[in-house]
Amino acid sequence: MTIEPGPLGAYLTAAEATAADAVALEEAGYGAIWLAASPPADLLAAERLLDATSRILVGASVLNVWRADVAEVAESYHRIAGRHAGRLLLGIGAGHRELDAGYTSPLAKIAGYLDALTAVGVPADRVLLAALGPKMLRLAADRAAGTLTLQVTPEHTRRARQVLGPAKLVVPGHGALLDTDAGRARETGRAALRPMLGVAGYAGNLRRIGFTDEDLTDPFSDRLVDALVLHGDAAAIAAGIRAELAAGADQVGVHAIGEDPIGVLRAIADELPAGPARRPVPAAGAPAPAPGTGSAG
C-alpha cells in the first residue's frame, strides 16, 4: 500500500490549528498539514487533527532536537500511529545557534536523535529532516524519508533532489500572500521574513543558491522577497508552486499569510487541483522504491 501525498501541503501553527481547519483542508484536496513553530513532543496537536480527518497526512515541522525529548516523541509517535497507521510524519531539525541554548554539532545531534528513534521502533520512512546544507541533506538521504525545507527556491530544490535521489521526499515550504498590489505584498512579505533572515543558517543557505549580501541586507531585495513569498492572485501563487514541483519537489508546503489563512489555502487549491505527487510515498514499513523507479522531477 502506498500513500499519495499530493502536490499541496499546508502549514498551520500547532497551537492554533483546529479540527475544523483540518477538515476544510482535507476537503480542499490538501495532502498534508505541517504543524509549524516547533510543536511539543507530546504531538497532541497532530493527534487532534488526525482524529478529525480520514485521509490527510499530519506532520511535525519541525521537532527541535534541543527541546523535544526523544523518548517522549517516540512514545507519542507509537500512541498515534497505532490508531492512524501511515498518516503521521515526524519532521526533526537541529534548530539555530542564535535561538537554542547548548547548540553544538548539529549533524551529530541529529544523528544521535535518529539513533534513539530507531532503537525504539520509529520507522525511518516516517521521519524527515529539516536539511538545508549538503551534509544534512546527505544524512536525510541515508537515514530518513527525505527533507522538509524552508526559505528556499526551486534552485535549492533541484540541488536537494540531486543529493537525495529519486526515492526520497523533498518538501519545500513557501509563504503565500493573496495580494495583487505588488508593493504592498512585498512589504507584508518583508515583515514576515525579517525574523528568519536574521538567522545565519537561512542566510548562509540563500547565499549558497545565488543571493548576495545586498539581497540579504534589510530591507531585503525585491528579488529575494519575491522568491520566498509567492504573491499575487491565486493563479500566480499556483505558478510558483508548479515551479517547485518541476524542480523536483514531491509536495510544496504553503504558509498562508493574512487574516484568513484557510481562505487563502482554499483559493490556491482551486488553482492547483489535487493530483498525484511526483511519486507515491511508501506506507510505513514498506521498502522504498528502487533507484530509477521514480521520476527525478
C-alpha positions in Angstrom: 0.0 0.0 0.0 1.2 3.5 -0.8 0.2 7.0 0.3 -0.2 9.7 -2.3 0.9 13.0 -0.6 -0.4 15.2 -3.4 1.3 18.4 -4.6 -0.1 20.6 -1.8 0.7 20.7 1.9 -0.5 23.4 4.3 1.5 24.9 7.2 -0.5 25.7 10.3 0.7 26.8 13.8 0.4 23.8 16.1 -1.1 25.9 18.9 -3.8 27.4 16.7 -4.7 24.6 14.3 -8.2 23.4 14.8 -10.1 20.2 13.8 -12.3 22.3 11.6 -9.2 23.7 9.8 -8.0 20.1 9.2 -11.4 19.0 7.8 -11.5 22.1 5.5 -8.0 21.4 4.1 -8.8 17.7 3.6 -11.9 18.6 1.7 -10.0 21.2 -0.4 -7.6 18.4 -1.5 -4.5 19.1 0.6 -2.3 16.1 1.1 -0.7 17.1 4.4 -0.8 19.5 7.2 2.6 20.6 8.6 2.5 21.8 12.2 4.9 24.8 12.4 6.6 26.5 15.2 8.4 23.5 16.8 5.4 21.5 18.1 5.9 19.9 21.6 7.0 16.3 22.0 3.5 15.1 23.1 2.2 15.6 19.5 -1.3 16.3 20.8 -1.9 18.8 18.1 -1.2 16.3 15.4 -3.4 13.7 17.2 -6.3 16.1 17.4 -6.1 16.8 13.6 -5.8 13.1 12.7 -8.7 12.2 14.9 -10.9 14.7 13.0 -9.9 13.6 9.5 -9.7 10.3 7.5 -7.0 10.8 4.8 -4.8 13.8 5.2 -1.2 13.3 6.5 -0.1 15.3 9.5 3.5 16.1 10.2 5.6 18.0 12.7 7.6 20.7 11.1 9.8 20.6 12.9 10.6 19.0 16.3 13.5 20.8 17.7 16.1 18.2 18.9 17.3 20.5 21.6 13.9 20.9 23.1 11.7 17.9 22.2 12.7 14.9 24.4 13.3 12.0 22.1 11.8 9.4 24.4 8.5 11.4 24.6 8.5 11.9 20.8 8.8 8.2 20.3 6.1 7.3 22.8 3.8 9.9 21.2 4.5 8.5 17.7 3.6 5.0 18.7 0.5 6.1 20.5 -0.8 8.0 17.5 0.4 5.7 14.7 -1.3 2.8 16.3 -4.7 4.4 15.5 -3.7 6.3 12.4 -1.4 4.0 10.5 0.8 5.7 8.0 -0.6 9.2 8.4 1.8 10.7 11.0 5.2 12.1 9.9 7.9 13.4 12.1 10.0 16.3 10.9 13.0 16.9 13.0 15.6 19.7 12.9 18.7 21.0 14.7 17.4 24.5 15.5 19.6 27.5 15.2 22.7 28.7 17.1 21.1 32.1 17.8 18.0 30.6 19.3 18.8 27.3 21.1 20.8 27.0 24.3 23.5 24.4 24.2 23.6 24.4 20.4 26.6 22.5 19.1 27.5 19.9 16.4 24.0 19.8 14.8 24.9 16.9 12.5 26.0 14.7 15.4 22.9 15.8 17.4 20.5 14.8 14.6 22.3 11.5 14.0 22.0 10.7 17.7 18.4 11.6 17.8 17.8 9.3 14.8 19.6 6.5 16.6 17.3 6.9 19.6 14.2 6.9 17.4 15.3 3.8 15.6 16.2 2.0 18.8 12.5 2.1 19.9 11.0 1.2 16.6 10.1 4.5 15.0 10.5 3.7 11.3 12.9 5.8 9.3 10.3 6.2 6.5 8.2 8.3 8.7 10.9 10.8 9.6 12.1 13.8 7.6 15.0 16.1 8.3 15.0 19.9 8.1 18.0 19.9 5.8 19.5 22.9 4.0 23.2 22.3 3.6 24.8 19.4 1.8 25.9 17.5 4.9 22.4 17.4 6.4 20.9 16.6 3.0 23.2 13.6 2.7 22.1 12.5 6.2 18.5 12.8 5.1 19.3 10.7 2.0 21.0 8.0 4.1 18.8 7.8 7.2 15.3 9.4 6.7 12.4 9.5 4.4 13.5 12.8 2.9 13.7 16.5 3.8 11.5 19.5 4.7 13.0 22.8 3.8 12.0 26.4 4.4 13.2 29.7 2.9 14.3 28.0 -0.3 13.8 28.4 -4.0 13.5 25.9 -6.9 17.3 26.1 -7.3 17.7 24.6 -3.8 15.0 22.0 -4.5 16.9 20.9 -7.6 20.1 20.5 -5.5 18.2 18.7 -2.8 16.8 16.3 -5.3 20.2 15.6 -6.7 21.6 14.7 -3.3 18.5 12.7 -2.2 17.9 10.8 -5.4 14.5 9.8 -6.8 13.3 7.6 -3.9 13.1 10.2 -1.1 10.7 13.1 -0.3 11.6 16.7 -0.9 9.1 19.1 0.6 10.0 22.8 0.3 7.8 25.4 2.1 6.8 28.8 0.8 5.0 31.8 2.1 1.9 32.7 0.1 0.0 36.0 0.1 -3.1 36.8 -1.9 -2.5 40.4 -2.8 -2.2 41.8 -6.4 -0.7 45.0 -5.2 3.0 44.1 -5.6 4.4 46.9 -3.5 2.1 46.2 -0.6 2.6 42.4 -0.9 6.4 42.8 -0.8 6.2 44.9 2.4 4.0 42.3 4.1 6.4 39.6 2.9 9.4 41.5 4.3 7.8 41.7 7.7 7.1 38.0 7.7 10.7 37.2 6.6 12.6 39.6 8.8 12.9 37.3 11.9 14.1 34.3 9.8 16.5 36.2 7.6 18.4 37.2 10.7 19.3 33.6 11.3 22.7 32.6 10.0 21.6 29.2 8.8 18.9 30.5 6.5 21.0 33.4 5.3 24.0 31.1 4.5 21.9 28.8 2.5 20.4 31.6 0.5 24.0 32.8 -0.3 24.8 29.2 -1.5 22.0 29.3 -4.0 22.9 32.6 -5.5 21.7 35.5 -3.4 24.1 38.3 -2.3 24.7 40.3 0.7 22.8 43.1 -0.9 19.8 40.9 -1.3 20.0 39.8 2.3 20.5 43.3 3.9 17.4 44.7 5.4 15.0 45.8 3.9 15.9 42.9 1.5 15.7 43.0 -2.2 12.5 42.6 -4.2 14.2 39.6 -5.9 14.6 37.8 -2.6 11.2 38.6 -1.2 9.5 37.5 -4.5 11.4 34.2 -4.4 10.5 33.3 -0.8 6.9 34.7 -0.6 4.7 33.9 -3.5 2.2 36.7 -4.0 -0.4 38.0 -6.5 -3.6 36.3 -7.4 -4.2 32.5 -6.8 -3.0 31.7 -10.3 0.3 33.4 -9.7 0.9 31.6 -6.5 0.0 28.3 -8.2 2.6 29.0 -10.9 5.2 29.4 -8.2 4.2 26.1 -6.6 4.4 24.4 -10.0 7.9 25.7 -10.5 8.9 23.9 -7.2 7.2 20.7 -8.4 9.0 20.9 -11.7 12.3 21.3 -9.9 11.9 18.0 -8.1 9.6 18.7 -5.1 7.1 16.0 -4.2 4.9 18.5 -2.4 5.0 22.2 -1.5 4.1 23.3 2.0 2.2 26.6 1.8 2.4 29.1 4.6 -0.7 31.3 4.1 -0.1 34.9 5.2 -3.0 37.1 6.1 -6.1 37.3 8.3 -7.9 34.3 6.6 -5.2 31.6 6.0 -7.8 28.8 5.3 -9.4 31.0 2.7 -6.1 31.6 1.1 -5.3 27.9 1.1 -8.6 27.1 -0.4 -8.1 29.6 -3.2 -4.7 28.1 -4.1 -6.2 24.6 -4.1 -8.8 25.8 -6.6 -6.0 26.8 -9.0 -3.9 23.6 -8.4 -6.3 20.7 -8.1 -5.4 17.7 -6.1 -3.5 15.1 -8.0 -0.7 12.5 -7.6 2.6 13.7 -6.2 5.8 13.4 -8.2 5.8 9.8 -6.9 4.0 7.8 -4.2 5.3 7.7 -0.7 5.8 4.1 0.7 3.5 3.2 3.5 5.1 2.8 6.9 7.4 -0.1 6.9 7.3 -0.7 3.2 10.6 -0.8 1.2 11.4 2.4 -0.7 11.3 2.3 -4.5 14.4 1.1 -6.1 16.6 3.8 -7.6 15.4 4.7 -11.1 11.8 3.8 -10.5 10.6 7.3 -9.8 11.0 10.5 -11.9 13.7 12.9 -10.9 11.2 15.7 -11.5 
